Amino acid sequence: MKTHFLKIFSSIILLISVQLLSAQEQKQAAALPKKNLFKVNLTALPLSNYGLQFERVLSKRISIALGYRFMPLGGVPLKDNIISLSNGDADMKKTLDQLLLSNSAITPEIRWYPGKKGYGRGFYIAPFARMGSFHGEGVKIEFAKTGGGTDNISLSGDLKSSTVGLLFGAQWSLGKHICLDWQIIGPHYGSGKGSLNGVSTFTLSAQEQTSIRDALNNVSIPMTTATSVVTSNSVKLNLDGPWAGVRAGISLGIKL
């Protein structure tokens, strides 16, 4: 009887211990922040630029993130500001009015949270890489025609860029399921390469080809090597050089 009682008593104690341990583990798990964060860049929306990011918290100090940015084909963002900076240059205004742009980029990064809170909260430092793709069309090159007067040829094309950089920012939890991510500043630098191409609707004479080459030689892009190839029915402008940019913005997200 005594042995039977001890077995029952031991079983009850074991059951209570397991339940207490399970409750403690659940409490600890509930106390930890959510590990999956899905965010939307709010500051880019007025520029028709749509940026999404997924962040996965790996530990108190480290998380990884993957961002995707997309801007559909449209006019140049902040066009009026650029024209103002050029002191209202008529040629600049004409070019920007005609130009259409689209772009996309993929940005993987590793985040380090050095503060006390961690787990995707507080100040962070994030080395990152960015692979960008840009498309432009509506670039018109004006040239002198053999018989007198002027004409133009329209160019369009693509450019690819690869850069690396370092982002400084801060992230906060706004309740259990909402987060706010302030990307303070993230300079990045690398290289870009691409070309603009155009096809003539008529056969270009030697004089017209020379006029187009002269016009392309006047295209000045800082720190970029531009080389042109002009034939009797086509024009190509190759671009190759360094590429730089700065990341910044405010994103709102949900935590799961």
ABEGO torsion letter per residue (X at the ends): XAAAAAAAAAAAAAAAAAAAAAAAAAAAAAABBBABBBBBBAAAAAAGBBBBBBBBBABAABBBBBBBBBBBBBBBBGAAAAAAAAGGBAAAAAAAAABBBBBBBBBBBBBBBABAAEGGBEBBBBBBBBBBBBBBBGBBBBBBBAAEEBBBBBBBEBBBBBBBBBBBBBBBBBEAABBBBBBABBBBBBBBBBBBBBBBABBBBAAAAAAAAAAAAABBBBGBBBBBBBBAABBBBBBBEBBBBBBBEBBBBBBX
